[in-house]
């Protein structure tokens, strides 16, 4: 299994899986589920991948790209 690592200044974010849960993203960004879904609706956050009838995940690579784009735009 490949570990995804993203360095932000002095902070390192490690993804131990190619897919992340909403709960993991909530903790990472310190936001509510409503905020994540609002960002998606506004086109400001990667869309999730449906892996099953009741299983939604986000690709770690999409999240990494999103963070990098936010850093560049800041």
N, C-alpha and C positions, 0 to 999 in steps of 0.2 A: 504494500500500500504506500502510495506517495504522500508525503507530508507537504502541504501547501504552506509556504512561509511568505509573509509580506512584511517588509520593513517600512515603518513610518517614522521618520526622524529617529528617535531613540526607542520607539515602541515596536515590538515585533508581534505580529499576529500569526499564530500557527493554526492551520486547519488540518486535523488529523484524518479527515475524510474528504472525498471529492464532493460530497453533498452536505449541506448544513440544514438544520431544522430551524423553524421560525423561533423557537425558544432560544436556540444558540445565538441567533442574530439579535434577538431582543436583549440578551445579556451583553453581547459584544458592543452594540450601539447604545445601550441603555435607553431603549424606547419601548413603547407599548405595541401590542399587535395591531391596534388601529392605525398607529403611525406607519408601520411597515406597509399595510394595505393601502393607506392613503398615498404614500410615496409611489407605490406601483400604479395606482389609478391615475396619478398625475404624470406618469412616465418618468419618474425620478429614481426608480429603483428596479433592479433586475426582476423579471417575472420568474415565478417558481416553476419547477418541473413536476408534473404529476406522475408519480411512480406507481400509484395504485389508486383504488377507489377512495381511500382515506389517507393517502400518504403524499404529502407535498414537501418538496425539498428545494433548496437553492444550490446551484452549482458554485462551489468555492471559487472557481476561476472567474465566474461572473461577478462575484462579490469583490474579488481582488481588483478586477478591472474597474468596477464602480468606485472603489476607494481611491485608486490611482487617479481617475478622472476628477474626483472631488478635490484631491490634493492639487492637481494642476490648475484647476479653475479658481482655487482660493488665492 
